[in-house]
């Protein structure tokens, strides 16, 4: 869960998805999370004191929060 959430957060913050990450890995890692959301579950993750670097580019943040809420059953 933490790996896939970190990957999603990083992709959102940088505006692209790394070519080094195979789509099959992303799909298999995300499957349990997606199943949980479809079943009505929710997830709440927080990162603190983050620093992302890529060459000369540095992105730091104090706190980032990802909250996912599953579908409500009808």
GISUL-V476532 format. One record per pair of residues at least 24 apart in sequence whose C-alpha atoms are under 10 Angstrom apart, sorted by sequence separation. I is the first residue (numbers start at 0). J is the second residue. If there is no record, write none. Layout:
i->[I/I]
j->[J/J]
This chain:
i->[3/4/42/43/3/4/41/42/43/2/3/41/42/1/2/3/40/41/42/0/4/40/41/0/3/39/40/41/0/39/40/0/36/37/38/39/40/0/36/37/38/39/35/36/37/38/39/35/36/37/38/32/34/35/36/37/33/32/4/8/13/4/5/12/4/5/4/5/0/9/1/0/1/13/12/8/8/8/7/5/4]
j->[27/28/66/67/28/29/66/67/68/28/29/67/68/28/29/30/67/68/69/28/32/68/69/29/32/68/69/70/30/69/70/31/67/68/69/70/71/32/68/69/70/71/68/69/70/71/72/69/70/71/72/67/69/70/71/72/69/69/42/46/51/43/44/51/44/45/45/46/42/51/44/44/45/58/58/63/64/65/65/65/65]
